[in-house]
Structures are given as structure tokens and as C-alpha cells.
């Protein structure tokens, strides 16, 4: 996915951040239709600053006049979005089930992304308002939907950052394997979404789950920076406190609370499917890794220190419960690897050291199709 030059990307992000604020019923907007934006800031009814001019030239031509906008798209006057933009059902290829990537709805984001299929919000979005009655039932039947991809590249944790009600589903999703650092097509993490919508409760849960308050995603801004720009002061207080605790560290993220990884959908490499449990790198080295090192004439301890690290908290790796496959973050290329029982790489994916990617895995041999889904089960609120 191409990334715009930084000078253009910041302009895109500031606009995109306002585009993708919480979807609400098309009722009160908190704005007067004849309000001028010349000398005053505009705010949504929940107090969040609107960072675009809804009456700018071309806005009505693209999105419609007040009261005549597309309910599935963007309403610049109410600063709301519909399922065509974010959280909606996406098109999939019949033969493979892969998501169709192309022009996004209303071309609001010029980057290619999941194409809207019509039909409204995805089930994984609709269920977030009822964790006990609907969400848990859905995930029991389809556990991979915890990292479902919808319009705008939004996964369920992103959608938790779109309304006060949905933010309460964060814990259930994290405990069932959701990717806390997933990126949507705007390059924003779930924490960025909490920041743009002033959702302090959801942000706090993400941070307790291991999310990195310093992560800039692909937007080049921290969540706190986005919160400041949106005058989202409730969530800003939570984020600034997390930044103070992070101190001089480059990342505040952690994976010491991960209790299990689960790999699903590794069709060409079925041995990779299954559960993986955390292992202490100070005392344990994957047997397949040792075997490869021996065959190559390398010192296994030295190579493990170089590629994985031996810190018992920061460098945890994960061992398959039924065979010698394993998962680790490679310090050398800053990439997550899934290695098969023979110690050879099978799947790789870019992602931060503390968060195995839920999606986006590529075959090491480039001979396989779509990659697996990886679920990362975490405890929230534990001492880490």
C-alpha cells in the first residue's frame, strides 16, 4: 500500500481523522447550517472539534447539501460516517474469499482499500453494542471475526473507537485475540480512533492491554497528538499520563500479558495452524531453530540472542502446543515470523515487537495465497 509524502499525508490525515469520527444516527448535528467557519472553531454535539470546513468549496458537490447526503457515506455537516466509509460489509472473491481491494466508497480516501459490498454494517460491527448477548455468540462460532476487516480497513477494535457504547467491547475483543495495533486504510490504530472520538474508557483499556501510546502508525502522529487537535480532552488526560509513564522509552507497548496465540487458515502449511504458548527466551530455544543452527554450523545460543533476544519479558517467543512450529519477532529485520516444525520460515508479517499482526501475513516462499489469521489472547489489567 503506497504512502503519500509526509507533507501531503499530514493534510490527508487531519481531514481523514475528522471524516472517520463516530457514526451516529442522522439527527442533531450540533451545528447551524449557516454557521461560518471563518473565525470560529466548529464542534460536534459531543464536544469534539471538527477539523474540516463542512462548507468549503466542493464539499456539497462531493457529499451533497445539508439534509441531502448519502446515509452510507460521509455527512460533513454532522461529521458522521456510514457503513460505506467505515465498518461496512466488504466484497470478497467467490473462489478464494479474499477481500476485493479497489476504489473506496465516495473516494473519500484516495488509497485503495476494501470495496464496499452494500448491505450496511458488518456483523462484527453490529454486535459490538451487545457483548454478552451477541458479540460473544458470534465469536464463539466464528473466532477469526475478532480481526474481521470491514470498509475503511476497520477491524472490530477500530470500531470500538467510533462510539461510547462500542468502546465497552474492548476487553471482550482483546481477551479473544484482537490485534491491538491493527492499522486501517488511513494508517490509524484503535488507540488513534479512541483519541479522535474522545473515548477515555476505551483508550485506557487498550493501554492496559499493551497498546503503545507512542505508536504513530502510518499517520505520523501519536494518539495524544490527534486528541489535542480534536480538543478531545477526556482521552487526552489518559494518553498524556501514559506518555509520562513511558518516559524516555521508544515504546510503551508490551506482550508480557499474552497468554496464547492461535493461527487459523494456514492452508498451504497446515502444521502452522493451532495454539502457541509463551516461552521464556532466557531458558528455552525452539528445537527447530536449534536443529537449523546445528545443520548450518551456527551457535544456537548466539543466534537466538541475535535474532530473538533473551530478555524474559520483552523477547517472549511462542511454541506450538502439538508440534515444533514457533512464532517470534526477529530483531534483525523487525518482522514477525511463523516457522514450521523444521525450523524454516513459513509466514512473515510486519508489526511492532509487542503485537503479532492479526492479518497481513505473507508466504516466505511466495508460493502461497492469502495468509492466516493470528489471534493474540491477552489479559487486561494485570501487573505487567
C-alpha positions as CSV (number, residue, x, y, z in Angstrom):
1,X,0.0,0.0,0.0
2,X,1.5,3.3,-1.1
3,X,2.0,6.0,1.4
4,X,1.7,9.7,0.5
5,X,4.7,12.0,1.0
6,X,4.7,13.4,4.6
7,X,3.8,16.9,3.7
8,X,0.7,15.7,1.9
9,X,0.0,12.8,4.3
10,X,-0.5,15.1,7.3
11,X,-3.1,17.1,5.4
12,X,-4.8,13.9,4.4
13,X,-4.7,12.6,7.9
14,X,-6.1,15.7,9.5
15,X,-9.1,15.5,7.1
16,X,-9.4,11.8,7.4
17,X,-9.4,11.9,11.1
18,X,-12.5,14.1,11.0
19,X,-14.1,12.0,8.3
20,X,-13.9,8.9,10.4
21,X,-15.4,10.1,13.7
22,X,-18.2,8.2,15.3
23,X,-21.1,7.2,13.1
24,X,-24.3,8.4,14.7
25,X,-28.0,8.4,13.7
26,X,-28.6,11.3,11.3
27,X,-30.4,13.5,13.9
28,X,-28.9,16.5,15.7
29,X,-25.6,17.8,14.4
30,X,-24.8,20.5,16.9
31,X,-24.0,22.8,14.0
32,X,-26.0,25.6,12.5
33,X,-26.3,25.1,8.7
34,X,-25.5,28.8,8.1
35,X,-22.5,28.8,10.5
36,X,-19.4,30.4,9.1
37,X,-16.1,28.8,9.7
38,X,-14.1,31.9,9.1
39,X,-13.3,33.0,12.6
40,X,-14.5,30.2,14.9
41,X,-13.9,26.5,15.5
42,X,-16.8,24.1,14.9
43,X,-17.6,21.3,17.4
44,X,-19.7,18.2,17.3
45,X,-22.5,17.8,19.8
46,X,-20.2,15.6,22.0
47,X,-17.7,18.5,22.2
48,X,-15.1,17.1,19.8
49,X,-13.6,19.8,17.5
50,X,-14.4,19.4,13.8
51,X,-11.2,19.8,11.9
52,X,-12.6,20.4,8.4
53,X,-14.8,23.1,7.0
54,X,-18.1,21.5,6.0
55,X,-19.0,24.4,3.8
56,X,-15.7,24.6,1.9
57,X,-15.9,24.8,-1.9
58,X,-16.6,21.4,-3.4
59,X,-17.9,19.8,-0.2
60,X,-21.5,20.0,-1.3
61,X,-20.7,18.8,-4.8
62,X,-19.0,15.7,-3.5
63,X,-21.1,14.8,-0.5
64,X,-24.4,16.6,-1.0
65,X,-26.1,19.6,0.6
66,X,-27.2,19.7,4.2
67,X,-30.0,17.2,4.6
68,X,-29.3,15.6,1.3
69,X,-26.2,13.5,1.9
70,X,-25.7,9.8,1.4
71,X,-26.5,7.9,4.6
72,X,-24.0,5.2,3.7
73,X,-21.2,7.8,3.2
74,X,-19.8,10.9,4.8
75,X,-22.0,13.8,6.1
76,X,-19.6,16.7,6.5
77,X,-22.3,18.8,8.3
78,X,-22.9,16.3,11.0
79,X,-19.4,15.0,10.9
80,X,-20.7,11.4,10.7
81,X,-19.9,8.4,8.5
82,X,-21.9,5.5,7.3
83,X,-21.1,1.8,6.5
84,X,-19.7,2.6,3.0
85,X,-16.9,4.5,4.7
86,X,-16.2,2.5,7.8
87,X,-17.3,-0.7,9.4
88,X,-19.4,-2.0,6.5
89,X,-19.6,-5.3,4.6
90,X,-16.8,-5.7,2.1
91,X,-16.7,-7.5,-1.3
92,X,-14.9,-10.9,-1.4
93,X,-13.8,-13.1,-4.3
94,X,-16.1,-16.1,-4.7
95,X,-13.3,-18.5,-5.5
96,X,-10.9,-17.6,-2.6
97,X,-12.9,-15.5,-0.1
98,X,-10.2,-12.8,-0.4
99,X,-11.2,-9.2,0.1
100,X,-11.6,-7.1,-3.1
101,X,-9.3,-4.1,-2.9
102,X,-10.0,-1.1,-5.0
103,X,-11.6,2.4,-5.0
104,X,-13.1,3.1,-1.6
105,X,-16.6,4.5,-1.2
106,X,-17.1,8.1,-2.3
107,X,-13.3,8.1,-3.0
108,X,-13.0,9.8,0.4
109,X,-9.7,8.1,0.9
110,X,-7.6,8.0,-2.3
111,X,-5.7,4.9,-1.2
112,X,-7.1,1.6,-2.5
113,X,-8.9,-0.3,0.2
114,X,-11.7,-2.9,0.9
115,X,-14.5,-2.3,-1.5
116,X,-18.0,-1.8,0.0
117,X,-20.4,-4.6,-0.9
118,X,-23.5,-2.7,0.2
119,X,-25.9,-4.1,2.8
120,X,-24.8,-1.9,5.7
121,X,-22.6,-2.6,8.6
122,X,-20.8,-5.9,9.0
123,X,-22.0,-8.3,11.7
124,X,-18.7,-7.8,13.6
125,X,-19.6,-4.1,13.8
126,X,-23.3,-4.5,14.7
127,X,-22.6,-6.9,17.6
128,X,-20.2,-4.6,19.5
129,X,-23.1,-2.9,21.3
130,X,-24.2,-6.2,22.9
131,X,-21.1,-8.1,24.2
132,X,-22.9,-10.7,26.3
133,X,-25.8,-11.3,24.1
134,X,-24.5,-11.1,20.5
135,X,-20.7,-10.5,20.3
136,X,-19.6,-13.4,22.4
137,X,-22.0,-15.7,20.5
138,X,-20.7,-14.5,17.1
139,X,-17.1,-15.1,18.2
140,X,-17.8,-18.5,19.6
141,X,-19.0,-19.5,16.2
142,X,-16.5,-17.5,14.1
143,X,-13.5,-16.7,16.2
144,X,-11.5,-15.2,13.3
145,X,-14.0,-12.3,13.1
146,X,-12.3,-10.8,16.2
147,X,-9.9,-9.5,13.5
148,X,-12.6,-9.0,10.8
149,X,-11.8,-6.5,8.0
150,X,-14.6,-4.1,7.1
151,X,-14.8,-0.9,4.9
152,X,-12.0,1.6,5.6
153,X,-9.9,-1.4,6.7
154,X,-11.5,-1.1,10.1
155,X,-11.3,-4.1,12.4
156,X,-13.6,-4.5,15.4
157,X,-11.2,-2.7,17.8
158,X,-11.2,0.3,15.4
159,X,-15.0,0.3,15.5
160,X,-14.9,0.3,19.3
161,X,-13.2,3.7,18.9
162,X,-16.2,5.1,17.0
163,X,-18.8,5.4,19.7
164,X,-19.2,5.5,23.5
165,X,-21.2,2.3,23.6
166,X,-18.9,0.3,21.4
167,X,-15.8,1.2,23.4
168,X,-17.0,-1.1,26.1
169,X,-16.4,-4.1,23.9
170,X,-12.6,-3.6,24.0
171,X,-12.0,-6.1,26.8
172,X,-14.0,-8.9,25.2
173,X,-12.2,-8.5,21.9
174,X,-8.7,-8.3,23.5
175,X,-9.4,-11.4,25.6
176,X,-10.5,-13.2,22.5
177,X,-7.5,-12.4,20.3
178,X,-7.9,-9.0,18.7
179,X,-4.9,-7.2,17.2
180,X,-4.4,-4.1,19.5
181,X,-2.1,-2.4,16.9
182,X,-4.0,-3.1,13.7
183,X,-3.9,-0.4,11.0
184,X,-6.9,0.7,9.0
185,X,-6.5,2.1,5.5
186,X,-5.7,5.5,7.0
187,X,-2.8,4.0,8.9
188,X,-4.6,4.5,12.2
189,X,-4.6,2.2,15.2
190,X,-7.6,1.5,17.5
191,X,-5.9,3.9,20.0
192,X,-5.9,6.7,17.4
193,X,-9.6,6.1,16.9
194,X,-10.2,6.4,20.7
195,X,-8.3,9.7,20.6
196,X,-10.2,11.2,17.7
197,X,-13.5,10.4,19.4
198,X,-12.6,11.4,23.0
199,X,-13.2,7.8,24.3
200,X,-11.2,7.7,27.5
201,X,-12.5,4.4,28.8
202,X,-11.7,2.5,25.6
203,X,-8.2,4.1,25.4
204,X,-7.5,3.1,29.0
205,X,-8.4,-0.5,28.3
206,X,-6.2,-0.6,25.2
207,X,-3.3,0.8,27.1
208,X,-3.8,-1.8,29.9
209,X,-3.9,-4.5,27.2
210,X,-0.4,-3.5,25.9
211,X,-1.1,-0.8,23.2
212,X,1.8,1.6,22.6
213,X,0.8,5.2,23.4
214,X,3.8,6.3,21.4
215,X,2.8,4.4,18.2
216,X,2.4,6.8,15.3
217,X,1.0,4.2,12.9
218,X,1.2,5.4,9.3
219,X,-0.2,8.8,10.1
220,X,3.0,10.1,11.7
221,X,1.2,11.3,14.8
222,X,0.7,9.8,18.3
223,X,-2.8,9.3,19.7
224,X,-2.2,12.2,22.1
225,X,-1.4,14.5,19.1
226,X,-4.7,13.6,17.4
227,X,-6.6,14.1,20.7
228,X,-5.1,17.6,21.1
229,X,-6.1,18.5,17.5
230,X,-9.7,17.4,18.2
231,X,-9.9,19.1,21.6
232,X,-10.6,15.6,23.0
233,X,-9.6,16.5,26.5
234,X,-11.0,13.5,28.4
235,X,-9.0,11.0,26.4
236,X,-6.0,13.3,26.2
237,X,-5.7,13.2,30.0
238,X,-5.4,9.4,29.8
239,X,-2.9,9.5,26.9
240,X,-0.7,12.1,28.5
241,X,-0.5,10.2,31.7
242,X,0.6,7.1,29.7
243,X,3.2,9.2,27.9
244,X,4.6,10.3,31.2
245,X,4.8,6.7,32.4
246,X,6.6,5.8,29.2
247,X,9.3,8.3,29.9
248,X,12.3,8.0,27.5
249,X,11.3,4.6,26.2
250,X,10.8,4.3,22.5
251,X,7.7,2.2,23.0
252,X,5.2,1.6,25.9
253,X,3.8,-1.5,24.3
254,X,4.2,-4.9,25.9
255,X,3.4,-8.6,25.3
256,X,4.1,-10.0,28.8
257,X,0.3,-10.4,29.2
258,X,-0.2,-12.6,26.2
259,X,-1.4,-16.0,27.3
260,X,-1.8,-17.6,23.8
261,X,-1.5,-17.2,20.1
262,X,-3.8,-19.1,17.7
263,X,-3.1,-19.4,14.0
264,X,-6.0,-20.1,11.7
265,X,-6.3,-20.5,7.9
266,X,-2.7,-21.5,7.1
267,X,-4.0,-23.8,4.2
268,X,-0.7,-24.5,2.4
269,X,1.2,-25.0,5.6
270,X,-1.3,-26.8,7.9
271,X,1.3,-27.6,10.6
272,X,1.3,-23.8,11.4
273,X,-2.3,-23.9,12.4
274,X,-3.1,-24.3,16.1
275,X,-2.3,-22.8,19.5
276,X,1.0,-21.4,20.6
277,X,2.1,-20.7,24.3
278,X,4.6,-18.1,25.5
279,X,8.2,-19.3,26.3
280,X,11.0,-17.8,28.3
281,X,13.9,-16.9,25.9
282,X,16.4,-16.8,28.7
283,X,16.0,-20.6,29.3
284,X,14.3,-22.0,26.1
285,X,15.2,-22.0,22.4
286,X,12.9,-23.6,19.8
287,X,14.0,-27.1,18.9
288,X,13.6,-26.5,15.2
289,X,15.8,-23.4,15.5
290,X,18.4,-25.4,17.3
291,X,18.3,-28.0,14.5
292,X,18.8,-25.5,11.7
293,X,21.7,-23.8,13.6
294,X,23.3,-27.2,14.0
295,X,22.9,-28.0,10.3
296,X,24.4,-24.6,9.4
297,X,27.3,-24.8,11.9
298,X,26.0,-21.9,13.9
299,X,25.9,-21.5,17.7
300,X,22.2,-21.7,18.7
301,X,22.6,-19.5,21.8
302,X,24.4,-16.8,19.9
303,X,22.0,-16.8,17.0
304,X,19.0,-16.8,19.4
305,X,20.4,-13.7,21.2
306,X,21.0,-12.0,17.8
307,X,17.6,-12.7,16.2
308,X,15.2,-13.0,19.1
309,X,16.9,-11.7,22.2
310,X,17.0,-13.3,25.7
311,X,15.0,-10.9,27.8
312,X,12.3,-12.9,29.6
313,X,9.7,-10.1,29.3
314,X,10.5,-8.3,26.1
315,X,11.6,-11.2,23.9
316,X,9.0,-13.8,24.6
317,X,8.5,-16.4,21.8
318,X,5.6,-18.8,21.3
319,X,5.8,-22.5,20.9
320,X,3.1,-24.7,19.1
321,X,1.3,-27.0,21.5
322,X,1.3,-30.0,19.2
323,X,4.5,-29.8,17.0
324,X,7.8,-27.8,16.8
325,X,6.4,-24.8,15.0
326,X,7.1,-21.5,16.7
327,X,6.4,-17.7,16.4
328,X,8.9,-14.9,17.2
329,X,9.8,-11.3,16.4
330,X,13.0,-11.1,14.5
331,X,15.2,-8.2,15.9
332,X,17.3,-8.2,12.7
333,X,14.5,-7.5,10.2
334,X,11.9,-6.2,12.7
335,X,9.4,-8.8,11.3
336,X,7.2,-11.4,12.9
337,X,8.0,-15.0,11.7
338,X,6.0,-18.2,11.8
339,X,8.5,-21.0,11.4
340,X,7.4,-24.6,10.7
341,X,8.4,-27.7,12.7
342,X,11.6,-28.0,10.6
343,X,12.7,-24.5,11.8
344,X,12.3,-22.9,8.4
345,X,10.2,-19.8,7.8
346,X,6.7,-20.2,6.6
347,X,4.9,-16.8,7.1
348,X,6.2,-13.3,7.8
349,X,4.5,-10.0,8.7
350,X,5.5,-6.5,9.6
351,X,4.4,-5.4,13.0
352,X,5.6,-4.0,16.3
353,X,7.5,-6.2,18.7
354,X,4.8,-6.3,21.3
355,X,1.9,-7.2,18.9
356,X,1.8,-10.1,16.4
357,X,-0.2,-8.9,13.4
358,X,-3.7,-10.3,13.1
359,X,-3.6,-10.2,9.3
360,X,-1.2,-9.3,6.5
361,X,1.0,-12.4,6.7
362,X,2.9,-13.2,3.5
363,X,4.4,-16.6,2.5
364,X,8.2,-16.8,2.8
365,X,8.3,-18.8,-0.4
366,X,5.9,-16.6,-2.2
367,X,4.1,-19.8,-3.4
368,X,1.0,-19.5,-1.2
369,X,-2.1,-17.4,-1.5
370,X,-3.7,-15.4,1.3
371,X,-2.1,-15.7,4.7
372,X,-3.5,-16.9,8.0
373,X,-5.3,-15.0,10.7
374,X,-3.4,-14.8,14.0
375,X,-5.3,-14.3,17.3
376,X,-3.4,-12.8,20.3
377,X,-5.1,-13.6,23.6
378,X,-4.3,-11.1,26.3
379,X,-5.2,-10.4,29.9
380,X,-6.2,-6.9,30.7
381,X,-5.4,-5.1,34.0
382,X,-2.7,-7.5,35.1
383,X,0.6,-6.3,36.6
384,X,3.0,-6.3,33.6
